[in-house]
Amino acid sequence: MSTDGSDPNEILITRASAGDEEAIGALLERHLPALRAYLRLRMGPHIRRWETESDVAQSVCLEILKNLGDFSYRSESAFRHWLFTAAQHKLVERDRYYRAQKRDAARLDSGPPATGSSHDAMAREVCRAVGTPSEHAVGRETLERIEAALDSVAEDAREVILLSRLAGLSNAEIAESMGRTESAVTTLLCRSLAELARMLAD
């Protein structure tokens, strides 16, 4: 909290809504590693064949910035919910687009892997999400193992893990997003995490 008792997060979003470039940059930078990690693991091999998570994240951020003035601040969690819901919608949109194009995937190479500090930040988010202990030394091979594991689980299992562990949503928020009861989400999350843990251990 600031010294006058106001919420600094609300002040930041208010400034960003008014077009303050510094506030906008700070707001997105705070959530970008988790957003990029969510997109990388959620986009699946079909979209991953055409775009990198950075490409999609940039598109999500541009859309968020365009509509930021419509967001009514309630909490940091509410903002994350809005941001990751936009990411979900963007992935659905991109998936439909590429399937409609019916292009030959062999004609395009996938984008270059993320490198440097941005990759490290994203990798830490991924490892934190799935409970991998080597979060400070994760490499591309580890990321690919996690991707492969998540690609092979059921879609609702992947979604509940990523919304909980990467988007940081509560079970009640996930229930609203997925159209399930909170108790059903709790059960699904426990089973999905256990399944993922077994796959990574193997």
Backbone hydrogen bonds, N-H to C=O, Kabsch-Sander energy under -0.5 kcal/mol:
donor,donor_aa,acceptor,acceptor_aa,energy
2,S,6,S,-2.1
5,G,2,S,-1.9
11,I,7,D,-2.1
12,L,8,P,-2.2
13,I,9,N,-2.3
14,T,10,E,-2.5
15,R,11,I,-2.6
16,A,12,L,-2.5
17,S,13,I,-2.7
18,A,14,T,-1.3
19,G,16,A,-1.7
20,D,15,R,-2.4
21,E,19,G,-0.7
24,I,20,D,-2.5
25,G,21,E,-2.5
26,A,22,E,-2.2
27,L,23,A,-2.5
28,L,24,I,-2.3
29,E,25,G,-2.4
30,R,26,A,-1.6
31,H,27,L,-0.9
32,L,28,L,-1.7
35,L,31,H,-2.4
36,R,32,L,-3.1
37,A,33,P,-2.2
38,Y,34,A,-2.5
39,L,35,L,-2.5
40,R,36,R,-2.5
41,L,37,A,-2.0
42,R,38,Y,-2.0
43,M,39,L,-2.5
47,I,43,M,-1.0
48,R,44,G,-2.2
49,R,45,P,-1.2
50,W,47,I,-1.8
51,E,47,I,-2.5
56,V,52,T,-1.8
57,A,53,E,-2.7
58,Q,54,S,-2.3
59,S,55,D,-1.7
60,V,56,V,-2.5
61,C,57,A,-2.9
62,L,58,Q,-2.3
63,E,59,S,-1.9
64,I,60,V,-2.6
65,L,61,C,-2.7
66,K,62,L,-1.9
67,N,63,E,-1.5
68,L,64,I,-0.6
68,L,65,L,-0.6
70,D,67,N,-1.7
71,F,68,L,-1.6
73,Y,71,F,-0.7
74,R,75,S,-0.5
79,F,75,S,-1.7
80,R,76,E,-2.3
81,H,77,S,-2.6
82,W,78,A,-2.2
83,L,79,F,-2.8
84,F,80,R,-2.9
85,T,81,H,-2.0
86,A,82,W,-2.0
87,A,83,L,-1.6
88,Q,84,F,-2.2
89,H,85,T,-2.3
90,K,86,A,-2.1
91,L,87,A,-2.1
92,V,88,Q,-2.0
93,E,89,H,-2.3
94,R,90,K,-2.7
95,D,91,L,-2.6
96,R,92,V,-2.2
97,Y,93,E,-2.1
98,Y,94,R,-2.5
99,R,95,D,-2.2
100,A,96,R,-2.1
101,Q,97,Y,-1.6
102,K,98,Y,-1.1
103,R,98,Y,-0.6
105,A,103,R,-0.8
107,R,104,D,-2.0
108,L,105,A,-1.3
118,S,115,T,-0.6
119,H,115,T,-0.8
120,D,116,G,-2.1
121,A,117,S,-2.5
122,M,118,S,-2.0
123,A,119,H,-3.0
124,R,120,D,-2.2
125,E,121,A,-1.7
126,V,122,M,-2.3
127,C,123,A,-2.6
128,R,124,R,-2.5
129,A,125,E,-2.1
130,V,126,V,-1.8
131,G,127,C,-1.1
132,T,127,C,-1.7
135,E,133,P,-1.2
137,A,134,S,-1.6
143,L,139,G,-2.0
144,E,140,R,-2.5
145,R,141,E,-2.0
146,I,142,T,-2.3
147,E,143,L,-2.8
148,A,144,E,-2.7
149,A,145,R,-2.2
150,L,146,I,-2.6
151,D,147,E,-2.7
152,S,148,A,-1.2
153,V,149,A,-0.8
158,R,154,A,-2.3
159,E,155,E,-2.5
160,V,156,D,-2.2
161,I,157,A,-1.8
162,L,158,R,-2.3
163,L,159,E,-2.7
164,S,160,V,-1.7
165,R,161,I,-3.2
166,L,162,L,-1.8
167,A,162,L,-2.5
169,L,163,L,-2.5
174,I,170,S,-2.5
175,A,171,N,-2.4
176,E,172,A,-1.8
177,S,173,E,-2.2
178,M,174,I,-2.8
179,G,175,A,-1.1
180,R,175,A,-2.1
185,V,181,T,-2.0
186,T,182,E,-2.3
187,T,183,S,-2.1
188,L,184,A,-2.5
189,L,185,V,-2.9
190,C,186,T,-2.1
191,R,187,T,-2.3
192,S,188,L,-2.6
193,L,189,L,-2.6
194,A,190,C,-1.9
195,E,191,R,-2.3
196,L,192,S,-2.5
197,A,193,L,-2.4
198,R,194,A,-2.0
199,M,195,E,-2.1
200,L,196,L,-2.4
201,A,197,A,-2.1
202,D,198,R,-2.0
